[in-house]
Every structure is written in structure tokens, then in C-alpha cells.
């Protein structure tokens, strides 16, 4: 189940890097939860609170939470290394 997998993709409908991140997870069979920060109430606040707690500066979306570690942007190598560290 996606919620317990611990991967959350904070995104918008129009973001190209969000589409790349989505495809990246789907190709690898990684279950994830996608939260649209423009359409889903509370999603942007949740993302901002996590960033503040971790001292992460956000420059827009995507922002990906991999098992509690926030990754700003679609950093393929960083995400892959966090996923293999499960």
C-alpha cells in the first residue's frame, strides 16, 4: 500500500519534472502517494512544514518525501539511493 511505502510526491498538474518523477516511480514499481499542492487542501502546508522541520529550502515542485527524507526537485540519483537504502 502506497501510504505505508513512505514515498510522497508533492506536485502540480502542469509540472514537467513531476511527470518525470511519476514515470520514474512507475517504471521501478515503487508505490507512491501523489499530492497536488494546488488542488489538494493541506498538501502545500504539509510539504512546507516538513521542509521547515528539515531545514530544506524549496524552489517549487516536485518535492519528494522518501521515507521521511525530503528531496527538493527531481534528483534521480538521490531518490534512487534513498530507495535502495530501504
C-alpha positions, 0 to 999 in steps of 0.5 A: 500500500502506497501510504505505508511505502513512505514515498510522497510526491508533492506536485502540480498538474502542469509540472514537467519534472513531476511527470518525470518523477511519476514515470520514474516511480512507475517504471521501478514499481515503487508505490507512491502517494501523489499530492497536488499542492494546488488542488489538494487542501493541506498538501502545500502546508504539509510539504512546507512544514516538513521542509521547515522541520528539515531545514530544506529550502524549496524552489517549487515542485516536485518535492519528494518525501522518501521515507521521511527524507525530503528531496527538493526537485527531481534528483534521480540519483538521490531518490534512487539511493534513498530507495535502495537504502530501504 
